[in-house]
Amino acid sequence: MLAAFNEGDMARVLAMGEALPDDETPLLLRALALHSTGRLHEALPLFTRLTQLKPRTFEYWNNLGLAAREAGDAQTAAQALQRALALAPQHADVHYNLGLLHLQQKNWLAAREALLEAVRIAPDFIEARLQAAHACHVCGDNSGEEAMLENAGDWPPQPAEQALVLASMLSPLGQQDLALRALDQAQLPKDDTAYVMRQRMTALRAALYERANRLDLAEAELTQLPPGDLPAEQAQLSCAAWLAHAAVAVRHGDSQRAAELYQRALAASEDAEVFAQAAFGLAAARDKQARHQDAWQALRRAHEAQLSVARAIVPELMAEDSQPLQMADLCVSRIERERWTPLKSPHSEQSPLFVVGFPRSGTTLLEQMLDAHPDFCAMDERAFVHELIERMSLAGQAYPSALADLTEPEADQLRAVYAGLVRKVVPELGTRRLVDKNPLNMLCLPMIMRLFPEARIILCLRHPCDVLMSCYMQSFRSPAFMVLCSSLQRLARSYVRAFEHWSSQVEVFAPRVLEWRYESVVNRFDQQVLRLGHFLQLDDPAPLARFAEHARNKAYISTPSYAQVTQGIHARAVHRWHAYREQFEPVLPILQPVMERLGYS
């Protein structure tokens, strides 16, 4: 039996096993043979019998848990894997299998914990790293996801299903070439599912090309996936193809075709994330057609789907009075600021240029303008300042109060950590000045002023109602932002809290700030370019105006504005909220004080 098993002759293993008593080794070989041939329900009783014969052998409990999960018996799988974990808490395979069970149940937080533990025990366990990255991706743990995928370029070719997951994660991290290579090298199954798997990879490849503003390549891929010829029984493939076709239709201004394709995906999808993507797409298409009631209805459906995902990840934020922007509570008073010990700090030219503002206020447009200038280098949207705050907290230093007693070596160490994170993203920075664009760094002014007090900061402003409208129409990946943007009321309260925090900290620190108003940029672009050049002390600000061409040539832009910034300046997004005035009426009183303070009527 053992020889036959090692030769892969499972039929012979099973035939010989029937003539032998139910001793440990014959039982094990029969169970493994049944499992490998997909006869899971026949294998389960044998794996169970093995755990009864040898209840202290963790491998038998692990095998039972694995087979039960694959057979759809989640309860037996959980019980068996917990027993295995109790017997072998330092065995990576057990944590991995438990993580897969949680993934299957969409229990994302537990999956992330189990899979990260598997990687901690076995750092070279590639399957665990990939699945841990997936769990981190869904949970909005960007730093965890990047850590798990750090050496993904060195991984061997992955099975097709895993390659799809890997490519979907590498692309938002700006690693388009690696994502495409993962698809090109994927190992297809050796049965009749290979054709469908190949088509799914074609659909994802098209989506990646569209996302990278390479429409010609996206369209070439989609010629292999005619929308009307997609198999109805393959919902996963059909939805992926319809969404890719719809995104390309939007880029060509064909809102009606896009809407029809999004509606197909909505009708066929059973996955909440895919449903939300299609619903947001449909809302945008209907908005372009001036069918505003239909657009609003689609937005409601999109947010309901997203909340079903966020509920399992950030349950503490689901209460109506929750505060997704917790950083807004972390302020430094004037008295606390006066207690800060003096520190040496970099000059303005040696400090990053920080671009901040509430999301959807024009920060990506400004970032691309700056990146188009040879004196500057942007690194796409990174949460590196937030990561420094997190590291302080992990070291037992309460933020922001511990900033007062920060020593020279501690400040240098934090700046070195920041520089190290930057080097991983833009190793070619050289003598150019770094552009750190992250809208919610507006809530991190104490950290910025402690490490880079001479830094120049640009605050992007836009009519608050247009900001809220744009946020409400976007599909954000962060679970906390899914919750924050789920209603205009939540958005309005968060917007007000963010600017109250910003105003209080500006009064305390008096930073070098330029207010960059979106409407002024649209209406008086050349004048605003000169104003920006003056603030940045540029000899020649002209390259700032060539941002659209620069954006079209970039490999990847991570924010939802990736397409808009390639089109140049236009006024279509100004006063967009007017079409939804009825929905905004209840939140206008919440926004009114901040609107007046910012100069908007």
Secondary structure as GFF3:
##gff-version 3
##sequence-region A 1 601
A	DSSP	alpha_helix	2	6	.	.	.	ID=ss1
A	DSSP	alpha_helix	10	17	.	.	.	ID=ss2
A	DSSP	alpha_helix	24	36	.	.	.	ID=ss3
A	DSSP	alpha_helix	40	53	.	.	.	ID=ss4
A	DSSP	alpha_helix	58	71	.	.	.	ID=ss5
A	DSSP	alpha_helix	74	87	.	.	.	ID=ss6
A	DSSP	alpha_helix	92	104	.	.	.	ID=ss7
A	DSSP	alpha_helix	108	121	.	.	.	ID=ss8
A	DSSP	alpha_helix	126	139	.	.	.	ID=ss9
A	DSSP	alpha_helix	142	148	.	.	.	ID=ss10
A	DSSP	three_ten_helix	152	154	.	.	.	ID=ss11
A	DSSP	alpha_helix	160	170	.	.	.	ID=ss12
A	DSSP	three_ten_helix	171	173	.	.	.	ID=ss13
A	DSSP	alpha_helix	176	184	.	.	.	ID=ss14
A	DSSP	alpha_helix	194	211	.	.	.	ID=ss15
A	DSSP	alpha_helix	215	222	.	.	.	ID=ss16
A	DSSP	three_ten_helix	227	229	.	.	.	ID=ss17
A	DSSP	alpha_helix	235	251	.	.	.	ID=ss18
A	DSSP	alpha_helix	255	268	.	.	.	ID=ss19
A	DSSP	alpha_helix	272	288	.	.	.	ID=ss20
A	DSSP	alpha_helix	292	310	.	.	.	ID=ss21
A	DSSP	three_ten_helix	315	317	.	.	.	ID=ss22
A	DSSP	three_ten_helix	326	329	.	.	.	ID=ss23
A	DSSP	alpha_helix	334	338	.	.	.	ID=ss24
A	DSSP	three_ten_helix	348	350	.	.	.	ID=ss25
A	DSSP	beta_strand	353	356	.	.	.	ID=ss26
A	DSSP	alpha_helix	363	371	.	.	.	ID=ss27
A	DSSP	beta_strand	376	378	.	.	.	ID=ss28
A	DSSP	alpha_helix	384	394	.	.	.	ID=ss29
A	DSSP	three_ten_helix	401	405	.	.	.	ID=ss30
A	DSSP	alpha_helix	408	425	.	.	.	ID=ss31
A	DSSP	beta_strand	433	437	.	.	.	ID=ss32
A	DSSP	three_ten_helix	439	443	.	.	.	ID=ss33
A	DSSP	alpha_helix	445	451	.	.	.	ID=ss34
A	DSSP	beta_strand	456	461	.	.	.	ID=ss35
A	DSSP	alpha_helix	464	472	.	.	.	ID=ss36
A	DSSP	alpha_helix	479	484	.	.	.	ID=ss37
A	DSSP	alpha_helix	488	509	.	.	.	ID=ss38
A	DSSP	beta_strand	512	517	.	.	.	ID=ss39
A	DSSP	alpha_helix	518	523	.	.	.	ID=ss40
A	DSSP	alpha_helix	525	535	.	.	.	ID=ss41
A	DSSP	three_ten_helix	542	546	.	.	.	ID=ss42
A	DSSP	alpha_helix	547	552	.	.	.	ID=ss43
A	DSSP	three_ten_helix	560	562	.	.	.	ID=ss44
A	DSSP	three_ten_helix	564	566	.	.	.	ID=ss45
A	DSSP	three_ten_helix	576	580	.	.	.	ID=ss46
A	DSSP	alpha_helix	581	584	.	.	.	ID=ss47
A	DSSP	three_ten_helix	585	587	.	.	.	ID=ss48
A	DSSP	alpha_helix	588	598	.	.	.	ID=ss49
###
